[in-house]
Amino acid sequence: MQVKKAVFPVAGLGTRFLPATKASPKEMLPLIDKPLVQYVVEEAVAAGIEQILFVTGRGKRAIEDHFDISFELEALLQEKGKDDVLREVRDIAEMVNIFYVRQKQAMGLGHAILCAREFIGDEPFAVLLGDDIIDAPQPCLAQLLDVHRKYRGSVLALEKVPRENISSYGCVKANMITDRVFEVTDLVEKPAPEEAPSDMAIIGRYVLTPDIFPILERQQPGKGGEIQLTDALLKLSREEAIYGCLFAGQRHDCGDKLGFLKATVDMALKREEFNGEFAAYLRQRLGMEQP
């Protein structure tokens, strides 16, 4: 069965970016000229996703408005003859079918995914987190879907991180199948560096089978008093094979202020309209050449 549905958990409060996120969702923070969440939606669409469910919470109306038709804005752009911008704005509303459901309490990633059970039904699905912007020749999700088609199980996106940073992530122990594909044998949520089973961290892309739902329904709160997806995946791994994919590409952790700044610089340098003058400005600021 092809994976055509994706879940976007976007109910978080974005406290690391306060006060910017006091009245605006962190997913709508602009990276150059597009909100973070649009980059991730575009990745999903490029990987073949046809339906997206946003699991939202209070204060997330701006996400809905962004992916909706804006009649007044489109009329103004048409009147002013700004056809290129008009087409770009219309494409946002037309790129994919989007649905919404509320997560009434912030009870963790596992609970957010459980909120999507009725939408998903009995088919495999993708989960994408808006904090991770991944620049890759082949979309990261498409890489995971290739693994899923071959091995038919759930697939987690993996990235090797420094041991001292592993406590910020879910972490896996796994047996190598190829240089980029692994069979997962153990999962630990945010382990201490000395207790981590490896340096392979789980990042914000998943392909999951619907067998995860009964486990999430019974899952007790874990670290932080939340329903942890990692804990449910560990139980699922005892019932069926779970795979990990060391994706090819550059990941930007935009849930972190420094990561967001790095993403802004890297993405700007890739844009032809900015890279010359902006690169020169950066060299000047870093003292590499005189003003």
N, C-alpha and C positions, 0 to 999 in steps of 0.2 A: 504494500500500500504506500503510495507516494505521500510525502509530508506536505500538506497544503495549508495548514493552520499554524499560527504562532501566537504565543502569549507574551505580552509585555507588562511585567509588574512595575507600575509607576506610582504606587500609593505612598512611597516614602516621603518623609518630611524635608529631606535635604538640609539637615542641621549644620553640616560642615560648611555650607555656603551662606549661612546667615550673615548679615541681614538681607542679602540679595534674594534669598528664597522665602522671605517672610510672607510675601503676597504673590510670588510667582514660582511655578514648579521648577525644580532644578533641571528637569528634562528639557525645559525651554531656554536654558542658558545658551546664548549664541556662541557658536564656534565659527568664527569669521562672519558668515552671513546666513547661516542656517542653525536652527536649534539642534541641540545634541540628539534629541529623539528622532529627528528626520534622517540623520545619517544612518541610524540603526534600522529604521523602517526601509530605507533605500537598500540596505544590505539584505534584508529579508526578502524584498521583492526581487532583487537580482538573483536570489537563490531559489526562486520559484514559489514563494509563499503567496497565496491568493486571499487569505482571510487573516486578519489580525484582531486579537482581543486585548484591549488595554484594561488592566486591573487597576482601577483608579481609587482615589480617596478624596476627601474634602480639599478644596483649593486647587484642583487639577483641571478646571474648566478651560484654561488656556490651551491645553493639549487638544481638547475636542474642537475648539474654535480654529486651531491651526490647520487641522486636517479636514475642515468643513469648507463649503463654498462661501466666499465672501462677495456677495452681490454688489455692495456699495464700492468696495475696493476695485473689483473687476470693471465696473462701469466707469470709474474715474480713470483707470489705466487705459481703457479703450478710448475714452474721450480725449486723452492727452496723446494718443498714438504710441504708447509705450508697449508695443506688441510683444517684444521679447520677455519683458517682465510679466506681462499678462499671461503668456503661455506658461511661464514658470510657476506662477501662482495657481493657475488652473490645474497644472500637473500634480500639485501637492494633494488636491482633493480627489483626483482621479486615479492615483497610482495603485490603490488597493482598497478592498472592502474592509472597513474598520467597524468594530463593535466595542461596547464598553460595559463593564460591570464594576460595582463598588465593592472594595474591601473595607468593611465598616470599622474594623479595628486593625491596627498595625501589629499583626501577630507573626510576622516573619515571611520569608520567601516561600517556604513550604505551604503556608496557609494561603498566600496569594495565588499560587498555582492551583491549589484545591478549589479556589473560587471559579476557576475556568472549567471545571469538570463537565458541566452541562454543555458548554460551548464545544468542547473537544469531542465528547462522546467516546466511542471505542476505536480510536485511531491514534497512531503516533503523531507527535506534535513537536514544535520547536519552542524554546524559551530564550528570549534575548533581553539582556539588561542594558539599560540606557547609559550606565556609567562607563561602559567599555566601548570606545570608538576604535575600530580595527581597520587599518589601512592595509589592504592586501590585493594582489592581482586577481586572485579568485576569492570571492567573499568567504569569510570565515565560516559562516553557516553552510555554505555550499560544500566546503571541505568536510564538515561534520556529516552532511547528508550523503556524501560519497561513501563514508565509512558505514553509515547506517544501512545504505542499500546493499553493501557487500556482506555485512555481518548480522543485520536484522535486529540489533539490540539498541539500547539507549547509548548515547554517545555524549561525552563531556569534552568541552574545549579545555586543553591544558597548556600551561606556559611554565617554563622553568624560571624560578625567581630566586634571588639570593636567600640563603637559609635564614638570615636575620629578619627577612620580611615575610616569612611563610606564615607567621601567626595572624596575618591579616586575611588569610584565605582558607577555603577548604583545601585539603591536601589529599593526594592519593598514593597508595602503594599499588604497583602494577607490573605485570609481566609483558615484556616487549614482544610484539608480533612483527612489526616492521620498524623502521627508524622513526616513524611518526605515529604509529598505531599501537595501542597497548590494551591488554585486558586488565580491568581494574579488580584488585583483590581486597582492597581496604580503603576506607575514606575516613578522614578525621577533620572536624570543623575547627579551624583556627588553633592548630596545635602550637605549643611552645617549640622554638627552634630545635631544642635537644630531643624532643619527642616526635618530631615530624618523620613520617615514614619515607619521605623523599623530598626533592626540591620542586616537584611538579604540582603547581597550584591549579585549582579549578577556577576558570574565569567565566565571564557572563554570557556564555552560549551553550545551549543544551539541545539535544534531540532526545525526547523521552517517549517511552511506550505508555499506554494508558494503564498499565499495571501499577504505576506509581500512585494512582488515586486512592485505592483501598488502603494502601500503606499510610499515605498522608492523613487519611480520615482517622486512623487509629493512633497517629503519631503523638507522643507526649512532648510538651515543650522541652527544649534543650538549652544550649547556651543562650544567655540573654533572656531567658523565659519565652523564647519564640519557637514556632514550629520550623525546625531547620530542614531544608531540603537535603543537605548532606546526610543527616541521620536517616532519612527515608531512603536515600539512594543506597546506603550501606545495607539496609534490610532488603532492598530490591536485588542487590548483587548476590544475595544468598539464594535467590529464587531463579534468577536468570543472569546471563552474562551482560556486563556493562563494559563499554569500551571508552578509551580516552584517545583524543587526537591532539598531538602537538601541532597546532595550526601554523601555517606559514604566513607571516605578515607582521606588521608593527601595531602593537596594542597601546592605546593611550588611556590611562586610568583617569577619566574625567570626573570621578567622584572625589578626587583629591585636588586641592587648590594648585599644588605644584604640577601635578599631572595635567590639569586643565591648561595651565600656562604653557607647558611643553607642547601640548597638542596644538595650541593656537599658533605657536611658532612653526612647528613642523608642517602643519596644514597650509599655512600662509606661504611658506617657502616652496610648496608644490604648485602654487597657483601662478601662472604665467604673468598675470596682471600685477602681482606683488613681488615676485621673487628677486628681481633686480634691485629695485629701490629699497625694499625691505631688508634684503641681505646686506646691502651697503650700510644701512642704518644700524643693523646689529653689529657689524664689524666696527663701525665707528664707536658705538656705545661700549663695546668690549675692549676698546683701545688698540684695535688691530691696525687702524690707520688714522691719520690725523683728520679732523673735521675739515 
